[in-house]
Amino acid sequence: MSPMTRRQKFSILFPNAPAFRLKQMEEALFSSVFHGFADVSNMPLAMRETLTKELPWLAVTAVQVFESVKKDTFKAVVAVEGKKRVETVLMKNARGQWTVCVSSQIGCAMACTFCATGTMGFTRNLTADEIVDQVRFWIYFLRKKSILFSTLRPGLEERDSRGGAEDFESRISNVVFMGMGEPLANYEQVKEALRLLLTYTDIGMTRITVSTVGLLPMLRKLLSDPAWPAVRLAVSVHSADSDTRKRLMPSSYDGFLDGLVAWTEEYFQKFESRRRHLTFEYVMLSKINDTQRHAEALIRFAHRVGKVRINLIPYNFTGSVYRDSLPGDFERFQQQLEVAGVVVTRRRTMGDDIAAACGQLIVEKNVTPAIV
Ligand code: SF4
C-alpha cells in the first residue's frame, strides 16, 4: 500500500488550518531559500515543529549515484519509505539544460519483454510526493555540485577534468515520466505530481512528457478530464503489427492498434492545437520489429493516424534476448518511413554506460548503500 501524501498528512495534522497554510508548506518545498520545515519562518513555530517531526522534507533518499563517462548523465538509486528503491535519471540536453526522468511506480506490472523494469514485477504506486521529490532531489544535487565547483580554485586539475560550476548551474528545464512504471496506471498520483510541478516550478506543460504503454481506458479518461494538464504524451507503439506488438508488450491485444487510431482521431478533434504534443515511440529491435514488413505496417499505421511524429529509439538493455538494430537496418527503416512521408526522429542515447538509458532501469535486489 502506498503511504499518505504530504497533503493528506497535513490535513490530518492540522484539520482546522486555513487553506493558505497548506500552500505555504508546498511553496516552501520548492523554494531555494528553505532547507527544512524549521526554516519556513512565515509558518507558526508549533506547526513547523510538528511538520519537522511528522514529515520528511524529502520523500526520497539517495542510496547511490552513478555518473556517465561523458558526465552528461547521472542515475540515482533512491529509497522510498527507507527501503524500497527506484531509479531516477538526470540528463543534459542538447541545449545544455537538464532533463529529469522520473519513475512513477516501484517496478511495473506491464511486463514488456524488452524492458529491464518489466522483469521486476510490480510492488506499488509511488505517491505524488515521491515522484516530484525525484525532481527536488536533482535540484539539490545540481545546487550542491554548483557550490562545490564554484569553490574550487581556477586551474585546479579536478575542475578541468570534471567540468566547471557553470555546468551544474543550468536549470532543470524538462521532466519526462519515462522511468520505472506505467504512469497512467498510477493516474491520480501522476496527475497530482503534474499539478505540483506546474504550480511550484517554472517547468511549463510543453516541457513535461508522460510516456505510456498505451492504456486506452486511461488515455480516454484524460481526454475528458479537465484537471489533466496539456503536457506532452508519448505513446509506445513499438510495432504496428499486432502479433509482434503482443509479443513485445503482453498488455497489448487484438484490436489495440485500431483503438489507438480511434483515440488519436478523438485527441486531434478535441485538441487540434496540441498536435505536436503527441509522439509515438518505437524501440528498434534487431530482426524483431525493424524489418521491411514492419516498416510497411508502421507506414500504414502512421498514414491512418495522420501527421504524428514517430520517435525511433536505439535499444540499450544488454541483459536481454533482444539486440539493438544493426546500423544499416536502422538507417533503412528510418529512410523507408521518411520516403513515405512519415515524420520521424531518432532519440539520442545517453547514460547507457551506467544503465540509465531507456529500458535499462532496474533496481538490483542487493544494492550496497553509499553516500552521495
Ligand atoms: S517499458 Fe514501461 S510499461 Fe513496459 S515494463 Fe518497462 S516500465 Fe513498464
Boltz pocket constraint, residues with backbone or C-beta under 6 A from the ligand:
constraints:
  - pocket:
      binder: B
      contacts: [[A, 107], [A, 108], [A, 109], [A, 110], [A, 111], [A, 112], [A, 115], [A, 116], [A, 117], [A, 118], [A, 119], [A, 179], [A, 180], [A, 181], [A, 182], [A, 213]]
      max_distance: 6.0
